[in-house]
Amino acid sequence: MEDYEISVQELSKRDVDSYILIDIRDDSSYSYGNIPGSLHVPKDILEADYEKYKDKPLILYCKKGETSAETVQFLKEKNIEAKSLKGGYLAWLMESMKQEEEQQDVYLDIEQSIRKKFKKSIWCKFTKAVREYELVKEGDKIAVCISGGKDSMLLARMLKMAKDYRLYDFSLEYIMMNPGYMERDMKQMEFNNLLFDIPVSYFNTNVFDDVDEIGKNPCFFCSRMRRGHLYRKAKELGCNKIALGHHYDDVIETTLMSMLYGAQARTMLPVIKSDNIEDMKLIRPMYLIKEDDVNLWKNRNNLNFVKCACRLNTKDGGEDTIRVKIKKLIRDLTNENPAVPANIFGSMSGIDLEHVLSYKIDGVTHSILDDM
């Protein structure tokens, strides 16, 4: 009989396209509860019309696995490849409940690590940025933009904690755009969203295809296009802000990139207004959190994230290539002088307009020669 059976654990490892899962119970039992993705073909109907289902191997289930085992024997005699789910629907239900309990334990451990072990380096810096830059206000509805990486997942969990702890009276939407990710990357992202207990709304775009046609500066155009889609989705959901997972290291890297490659003294701001969508702002609550601390939190919790889900090849001279160079430059300088990152960050807060050649306010350029 064991050759005729398959366990719930074995079933979960199989490719769903490699078999047909059939519930052979009666109508009332099926409507009360069933395994997602299963077909409802009662035993008598299946035995009468088994020829319809011979294209793929069959996996049958009933309440406890007894009736389905008998039906499998019948099908085997008809040269139909089939197995019975051991323990039936009840076994699947028990396994699902067990997994839910384990999942809950995992995300509670993750949350506890943020509040305790990483309170000073992550949680306190998160709340400080929210408070100091007035990122969250009473009545806000914030769209948390999840990319699938470590930063956005940490951000999503912390904003959920802030809401659950009633630090502010605000509401959240969690959105994830699929610009054309590979299927394996999407599966990892979906798994992490469940693991973190994040109720995500997914939507699809063709950003990767559109960017691939542009060719030049793919990272720049991809970022701009994805940002536009996120703004529009947030507006559609009634949100007045979108939250991104940029951190302290992103800020100082962008500052140097602007100077060395863009001939501009500008940085990544903690809050900005949308140019195109009225009453919409972008906020960065992880503005003061260092990437090393995010990595330490990730490793301590044995978490796996998608590092880069872009399916396009990064072009030489693209933003990602430049950012890698800037990262190395900052790392080398920091080895000589540990104060370098803080100095770069602080330089954008202490600009003395009397000692710059020119500056812009509301699009108007002012020069040192204006008062000469």
C-alpha positions as CSV (number, residue, x, y, z in Angstrom):
1,M,0.0,0.0,0.0
2,E,2.9,2.4,0.6
3,D,3.6,2.5,-3.2
4,Y,0.1,3.9,-3.5
5,E,0.6,6.6,-1.0
6,I,2.3,10.0,-0.7
7,S,2.8,12.0,2.4
8,V,1.8,15.7,2.9
9,Q,5.5,16.6,3.2
10,E,6.4,14.8,-0.1
11,L,3.4,16.5,-1.8
12,S,4.7,19.9,-0.8
13,K,8.0,19.3,-2.5
14,R,6.5,18.4,-5.9
15,D,6.0,20.8,-8.8
16,V,2.3,21.6,-8.9
17,D,2.4,21.2,-12.7
18,S,3.6,17.6,-12.5
19,Y,0.3,16.1,-11.1
20,I,-3.4,16.6,-10.8
21,L,-4.7,16.9,-7.2
22,I,-8.3,15.5,-6.8
23,D,-10.6,15.8,-3.9
24,I,-13.0,12.7,-4.1
25,R,-15.2,13.7,-1.1
26,D,-18.8,14.7,-1.4
27,D,-20.0,18.2,-2.2
28,S,-20.6,19.4,1.4
29,S,-17.2,18.2,2.6
30,Y,-15.4,19.9,-0.2
31,S,-17.3,23.2,0.3
32,Y,-16.5,23.1,4.0
33,G,-12.8,23.0,3.3
34,N,-10.3,21.7,0.7
35,I,-6.7,21.8,-0.4
36,P,-6.0,24.9,-2.6
37,G,-5.5,24.0,-6.2
38,S,-7.4,20.7,-6.0
39,L,-10.2,19.6,-8.4
40,H,-13.4,18.3,-6.9
41,V,-14.3,15.0,-8.6
42,P,-16.4,12.8,-6.3
43,K,-15.4,9.1,-6.1
44,D,-18.2,7.7,-8.2
45,I,-17.7,10.3,-11.0
46,L,-14.0,9.7,-11.1
47,E,-14.3,6.0,-11.4
48,A,-16.8,6.4,-14.2
49,D,-14.8,9.0,-16.1
50,Y,-11.2,8.2,-15.2
51,E,-10.2,8.4,-18.9
52,K,-10.5,12.2,-18.6
53,Y,-7.6,12.4,-16.1
54,K,-4.9,10.1,-17.6
55,D,-2.7,12.9,-19.0
56,K,-0.9,13.4,-15.7
57,P,-0.3,11.4,-12.5
58,L,-3.2,11.8,-10.1
59,I,-3.0,12.4,-6.4
60,L,-6.3,11.7,-4.6
61,Y,-7.5,12.6,-1.2
62,C,-10.5,12.0,1.0
63,K,-11.1,12.7,4.7
64,K,-8.6,10.3,6.2
65,G,-7.0,8.6,3.2
66,E,-8.9,5.3,3.3
67,T,-11.4,5.9,0.5
68,S,-8.8,7.5,-1.7
69,A,-6.5,4.5,-1.2
70,E,-9.3,2.2,-2.5
71,T,-9.9,4.4,-5.5
72,V,-6.2,4.4,-6.3
73,Q,-6.2,0.6,-6.4
74,F,-9.1,0.8,-8.8
75,L,-7.3,3.3,-11.0
76,K,-4.1,1.2,-11.0
77,E,-6.0,-1.7,-12.4
78,K,-7.1,0.6,-15.2
79,N,-3.4,1.5,-15.9
80,I,-3.9,5.1,-14.5
81,E,-0.9,6.4,-12.5
82,A,-2.2,7.5,-9.1
83,K,-1.4,7.9,-5.5
84,S,-3.4,8.5,-2.3
85,L,-2.6,11.4,0.1
86,K,-1.6,9.6,3.3
87,G,-4.0,10.7,6.1
88,G,-6.1,12.6,3.7
89,Y,-7.5,16.1,4.1
90,L,-7.1,15.9,7.9
91,A,-3.4,15.2,7.6
92,W,-3.0,18.2,5.3
93,L,-5.0,20.4,7.7
94,M,-2.8,19.3,10.7
95,E,0.4,20.0,8.8
96,S,-0.9,23.5,7.7
97,M,-1.8,24.4,11.3
98,K,1.7,23.2,12.4
99,Q,3.4,25.4,9.7
100,E,1.3,28.4,10.7
101,E,2.4,28.0,14.4
102,E,6.0,27.7,13.3
103,Q,5.7,30.7,11.0
104,Q,4.2,32.7,13.9
105,D,7.1,31.8,16.1
106,V,9.6,32.9,13.5
107,Y,8.1,36.4,12.9
108,L,7.7,36.9,16.6
109,D,11.3,36.1,17.1
110,I,12.2,38.5,14.3
111,E,10.2,41.2,16.0
112,Q,11.7,40.5,19.4
113,S,15.2,40.8,18.0
114,I,14.4,44.2,16.6
115,R,13.0,45.4,20.0
116,K,15.7,43.9,22.1
117,K,19.0,42.7,20.6
118,F,18.9,45.5,17.9
119,K,17.0,48.1,19.9
120,K,19.8,50.6,19.9
121,S,21.2,50.1,16.4
122,I,18.0,49.6,14.5
123,W,14.7,50.3,16.4
124,C,15.8,53.5,18.2
125,K,17.3,54.9,15.0
126,F,14.1,54.1,13.1
127,T,11.9,55.9,15.7
128,K,14.4,58.8,15.8
129,A,14.2,59.3,12.1
130,V,10.4,59.2,12.1
131,R,10.3,61.7,14.9
132,E,13.2,64.0,13.9
133,Y,12.1,64.3,10.2
134,E,8.4,64.1,11.0
135,L,7.9,61.2,8.6
136,V,4.7,59.8,10.1
137,K,1.8,62.0,11.2
138,E,-1.6,61.4,12.6
139,G,-4.1,60.1,10.0
140,D,-1.4,59.1,7.4
141,K,-2.1,56.2,5.1
142,I,1.3,54.9,4.0
143,A,2.1,52.5,1.2
144,V,5.1,50.4,2.2
145,C,7.0,49.5,-1.0
146,I,8.5,46.0,-0.7
147,S,11.2,45.0,-3.2
148,G,12.0,41.6,-1.7
149,G,15.4,42.7,-0.3
150,K,16.5,42.9,3.4
151,D,16.0,46.6,3.7
152,S,12.4,46.8,2.6
153,M,11.4,43.7,4.6
154,L,12.9,45.2,7.7
155,L,11.1,48.5,7.0
156,A,7.8,46.7,6.5
157,R,8.1,44.9,9.8
158,M,9.1,48.0,11.8
159,L,6.3,50.1,10.4
160,K,3.9,47.3,11.3
161,M,5.3,47.3,14.8
162,A,4.9,51.1,15.0
163,K,1.3,50.7,14.0
164,D,0.6,47.7,16.4
165,Y,2.3,49.6,19.3
166,R,0.1,52.6,18.5
167,L,3.1,55.0,18.3
168,Y,1.0,57.0,15.8
169,D,-2.5,56.8,14.6
170,F,-1.9,55.8,11.0
171,S,-2.7,53.0,8.6
172,L,-0.6,50.9,6.2
173,E,-0.8,49.2,2.8
174,Y,1.9,46.9,1.7
175,I,2.6,46.8,-2.0
176,M,5.0,44.8,-4.2
177,M,5.5,45.5,-7.8
178,N,6.7,42.8,-10.1
179,P,8.5,44.6,-12.9
180,G,9.4,41.3,-14.6
181,Y,11.2,39.2,-11.9
182,M,12.2,35.6,-12.5
183,E,9.7,33.1,-11.1
184,R,12.2,31.7,-8.5
185,D,12.8,35.2,-7.1
186,M,9.1,35.9,-6.8
187,K,8.6,32.7,-4.9
188,Q,11.3,33.7,-2.4
189,M,9.7,37.1,-2.0
190,E,6.3,35.6,-1.4
191,F,7.7,33.2,1.1
192,N,9.4,36.0,3.1
193,N,6.2,38.1,3.0
194,L,4.4,35.2,4.7
195,L,7.3,34.6,7.1
196,F,7.1,38.2,8.2
197,D,3.3,38.2,8.5
198,I,3.1,41.0,5.9
199,P,-0.2,41.1,3.9
200,V,1.1,42.2,0.6
201,S,-0.8,43.4,-2.5
202,Y,1.0,42.4,-5.7
203,F,0.8,44.1,-9.1
204,N,2.6,43.6,-12.4
205,T,4.3,46.0,-14.7
206,N,6.6,45.7,-17.8
207,V,9.4,47.9,-16.5
208,F,12.2,45.5,-17.2
209,D,11.1,45.1,-20.8
210,D,10.7,48.8,-21.3
211,V,14.1,49.6,-19.8
212,D,15.8,46.9,-21.9
213,E,14.6,48.7,-25.0
214,I,16.2,52.0,-23.8
215,G,19.6,50.5,-23.4
216,K,21.5,53.5,-22.0
217,N,21.6,54.2,-18.2
218,P,19.2,51.3,-17.4
219,C,19.4,51.6,-13.6
220,F,18.5,55.3,-13.7
221,F,15.4,54.8,-16.0
222,C,14.3,51.7,-14.1
223,S,14.4,53.5,-10.8
224,R,12.4,56.4,-12.2
225,M,9.8,54.2,-13.9
226,R,9.4,51.9,-10.8
227,R,8.9,55.0,-8.6
228,G,6.2,56.3,-10.9
229,H,4.3,53.0,-10.8
230,L,4.6,52.9,-7.0
231,Y,3.2,56.4,-6.6
232,R,0.2,55.6,-8.9
233,K,-0.5,52.4,-7.0
234,A,-0.3,54.2,-3.7
235,K,-2.7,56.9,-4.9
236,E,-5.1,54.2,-6.2
237,L,-5.1,52.7,-2.6
238,G,-5.9,56.1,-1.1
239,C,-2.4,56.6,0.4
240,N,-0.7,60.0,0.9
241,K,2.8,58.6,1.4
242,I,5.1,55.8,0.1
243,A,7.8,54.4,2.3
244,L,11.1,53.1,0.9
245,G,13.9,51.1,2.6
246,H,16.9,53.4,1.9
247,H,19.3,53.5,4.8
248,Y,22.3,55.6,6.1
249,D,24.8,54.1,3.7
250,D,22.5,54.8,0.7
251,V,22.5,58.5,1.8
252,I,26.3,58.9,2.0
253,E,26.9,56.9,-1.2
254,T,24.4,59.1,-3.1
255,T,26.0,62.2,-1.7
256,L,29.4,61.2,-3.1
257,M,28.0,60.0,-6.4
258,S,26.3,63.4,-6.9
259,M,29.6,65.2,-6.3
260,L,32.0,62.9,-8.2
261,Y,29.8,61.9,-11.1
262,G,27.1,64.6,-11.2
263,A,29.0,67.8,-10.2
264,Q,26.3,68.6,-7.7
265,A,26.2,69.0,-3.9
266,R,22.9,67.1,-3.2
267,T,21.8,64.1,-1.2
268,M,19.0,61.6,-0.7
269,L,16.5,63.3,1.5
270,P,14.4,61.6,4.3
271,V,11.2,63.1,2.9
272,I,10.3,64.6,-0.5
273,K,7.1,65.7,-2.2
274,S,6.1,64.0,-5.5
275,D,6.5,66.2,-8.5
276,N,3.7,64.5,-10.4
277,I,1.1,63.3,-7.9
278,E,-0.6,65.9,-5.7
279,D,-0.5,65.5,-2.0
280,M,1.9,62.5,-2.2
281,K,5.2,62.2,-0.3
282,L,8.0,59.7,-0.2
283,I,9.5,58.9,3.2
284,R,12.6,57.0,4.2
285,P,12.2,55.8,7.9
286,M,15.5,53.8,7.8
287,Y,17.5,57.0,7.0
288,L,19.7,56.7,10.1
289,I,20.2,52.9,10.1
290,K,23.6,51.6,8.9
291,E,23.7,48.7,6.4
292,D,26.1,46.7,8.6
293,D,23.5,46.6,11.3
294,V,20.9,45.5,8.9
295,N,23.2,42.7,7.7
296,L,23.9,41.7,11.3
297,W,20.2,41.5,12.1
298,K,19.6,39.4,8.9
299,N,22.4,37.0,9.8
300,R,21.5,36.6,13.5
301,N,17.9,35.6,12.4
302,N,19.2,33.3,9.6
303,L,17.1,35.1,7.0
304,N,17.4,34.8,3.2
305,F,16.5,37.6,0.9
306,V,16.8,38.2,-2.8
307,K,19.9,40.2,-3.2
308,C,19.2,41.6,-6.7
309,A,16.2,40.4,-8.7
310,C,17.0,42.4,-11.8
311,R,17.1,40.1,-14.8
312,L,18.9,42.7,-17.0
313,N,22.6,42.9,-17.2
314,T,24.1,45.9,-15.5
315,K,25.7,48.1,-18.1
316,D,29.2,49.5,-17.6
317,G,28.9,53.0,-16.2
318,G,25.4,52.3,-14.9
319,E,24.3,53.5,-11.5
320,D,24.9,50.1,-9.8
321,T,28.4,49.9,-11.2
322,I,29.2,53.4,-9.9
323,R,27.7,52.6,-6.5
324,V,30.0,49.6,-6.1
325,K,32.9,51.9,-6.7
326,I,31.7,54.5,-4.3
327,K,31.1,51.8,-1.6
328,K,34.7,50.7,-2.0
329,L,36.0,54.2,-1.8
330,I,34.1,54.9,1.4
331,R,35.2,51.6,2.9
332,D,38.9,52.4,2.1
333,L,38.6,55.9,3.5
334,T,36.8,54.7,6.6
335,N,39.6,52.2,7.3
336,E,42.0,55.2,7.5
337,N,39.5,57.5,9.3
338,P,36.4,55.9,11.0
339,A,34.7,59.4,11.1
340,V,34.4,59.6,7.3
341,P,30.8,58.2,6.9
342,A,29.5,60.6,9.7
343,N,31.4,63.5,8.1
344,I,29.9,62.8,4.7
345,F,26.4,62.5,6.2
346,G,26.9,65.7,8.3
347,S,28.2,67.7,5.4
348,M,24.7,67.8,3.9
349,S,23.3,69.3,7.2
350,G,25.9,72.0,7.6
351,I,26.2,73.7,4.2
352,D,27.4,77.3,4.6
353,L,25.8,79.2,1.6
354,E,28.3,82.0,2.1
355,H,31.1,79.7,1.1
356,V,29.7,78.0,-2.0
357,L,30.0,79.4,-5.5
358,S,26.3,79.2,-6.3
359,Y,23.2,77.5,-5.1
360,K,19.5,77.1,-6.2
361,I,16.3,77.9,-4.4
362,D,13.0,77.1,-6.2
363,G,14.9,76.7,-9.4
364,V,16.5,80.1,-9.2
365,T,20.3,80.2,-9.2
366,H,22.1,82.5,-6.7
367,S,25.8,83.4,-7.0
368,I,28.4,84.8,-4.8
369,L,28.6,87.7,-7.2
370,D,25.0,88.7,-6.5
371,D,25.9,90.9,-3.5
372,M,29.3,92.0,-4.8
